[in-house]
Amino acid sequence: MLQPSIDSLMTKINSKYTLVTVSAHRARQLREKPELFQRTVASKSVNYVGMALEEIESEHLTYEIREDDETT
């Protein structure tokens, strides 16, 4: 079984699309700059996507929705 489970992640982020987008963005950051990964919790995963999902589950990684200002 994969950890963290999709059920536990869906309690943190209510959209699968947003979950994939946020975790992929964070995984890309970790790949390009590994020093950004804070080892506050021992990571069980060896890949960047798994690390990003663990950060979401432990609430070290969150997101916010920003509305773009439209100028007319």
N, C-alpha and C positions, 0 to 999 in steps of 0.2 A: 504494500500500500504506500502511496506517495504521501509525503509529509511536507508541508502542511496540507491538510485536506481542503478540497474546494468548499466544503460546507463551512469550515472555520474561517476561510478567507472571505466568503460571501457575507459573513457577519460584519466584516471590517469595511468592505467595498461592495455596494449592492448591485453592481453591474459587471458582468463578465468581460464586456468590452473594455471598460475602464480598468479592471483588474489586469488584463493582458497589456494594455497600453502603459500603465504605470510600472508594472514589473519589467516590461521590455525596456523602457526608458532607463530605469534604474540599473538593469543588467548591463546596458550599454555604458553607463557611467562607470560601473565597477570594472568592466573590461578595459576601458581606456585609462582610468585612474584608480588602480586598486587601493591606493592610500585612503580613498574616501570610505572604504569599508571599516566601520568601527566594530571591533570584535567585543562588544559588550556582552553578547550571548554567544556561547560556543555554537558555531554553525555546523549543522549536520550535513549540509550540502557541499559538494565540491564544484558545482557549476554556478554561474552568475545569476541565472534565472531563479534557481533554488534559493540562493542567498537573498535575492530581492523579495521572494515570496515569504521567506522567514522574517524579513524586516517588516513586511506588511502585517503578518500575523502578530508579531510582538509589538506592533504599533510604533516602531521606530521610523517607519516610513508612512507618510500620509499624503493626501493630495487636497487641493482646493480647486473649486470651479471659479474661474474668473470670466467675467463677461467683458468682451472687447468693446472698447469705445468706438463707435462708428462716427466718423466726421463726415458731414455732408456739405 
